[in-house]
């Protein structure tokens, strides 16, 4: 069921609660969408956005949107906080620390 992408318009959005409802283009029942279904978007959704999504059932048997994208909005890459994501990170930090220590030593010696 969740493989087919469906298109609809975001009918309502409760920003403070992070959810809303999509009106499917096919005229079916409104579909619940949570902000977590849009985890790669570069902005928050707003009422009237065209949404492409897949459908699944939640643990109570109700339908909800998953893997959703806002039409025309650029996706952003998820950044990892680990140093493996950027192997140069440790080298840059070490160089920065060394330059800072050198600057402090020069200022100290100049003020003697």
N, C-alpha and C positions, 0 to 999 in steps of 0.2 A: 504494500500500500504506500510506503514512504518513498518509492523510487521515482514517481512521476512528479515533475515540477508543475505547480498550479499557479495561476496568476490571479491577483485580486487587489482591491484597494483598501488601505487602512482606514476603516470606518471610524474607529474611536481609539484614542491613546491616552492612558493615564500615566503621565510622566513620573509623578511622585510614587507610583506603585510599580512601574516598569512593565506594564502589560496593556493589551488592547485587543481589538477584534478586527479581523479582515473580512470584507464582503467579497466572496469569490466571484470572478467574472461569469462563471456558469450559473449564477443565481441560487446556489445552494445555501445552506445555513451558514451563519457567520462562524468564523474559526478563531479560536483563542490563540493569541501569540504573546509569548513572554520575551523580554529583552534578551534573554540568553539564547534565543533562536537566531539572533542577529549579531553573534559575537565577533564577526569580522568586518563590521561596517565602520566607516570613517566618521559617521555622525549618528545621532539618535533619530529614531523615526518620528515623523509628524503626520497628523491626520491628513489624508489625501494621497500619501505616498503609494505608488504601485509596488506591490510586494510579490516576489516569486518565492514559493515555498513548497515544502512537502508536508504531508499529513501523517500523523500517527495518533494512536490512542494513548491517553495517560493511564495511570494506575487505577483510575475510577471509571475507565471506559469512555471518557469524553475525548473528542477529537481536538488536536492542537497542531499548530504549525511548528515545523522544525526546519533546520538548514535553510533559513530564510535570507533573502537578499532584497535590498531596496533597489528598484530599477533606477539606473543612471548614477548610482553612488559608488564611488571607488572603494574597493575592498582594501583593507590594510593587512599587512603581514603581522602575525603574532610574533612578538619578540621574546626570546628566552632570556631569563636573568642569569643563566649559567655562563661561565667563561668559555665553554665550548662553542657557544654561539658566535663569539668574537674572539678568536685566538690571539689577537693583538692587544686585547684589553690589559692583560698583566704587564706587557712590555710598555704600553703607554703610561700606565700608572707608575711603574718603576722609573721611567724617564722623567715624568712630572715631579715625582718626589725628589729625584736627584737634582733637578734644576732648581727646585724650591730650596733645598738645603744649600746649594751653591750660592743662591741669591742671598740667603740669610747670612752665610759666612762672609760674603763680600761686604754686606751692610755692616756687620759686626766689626770687621777689620777696618773699614773706612771711618767708623766712629771712634776708633781708639786714639 
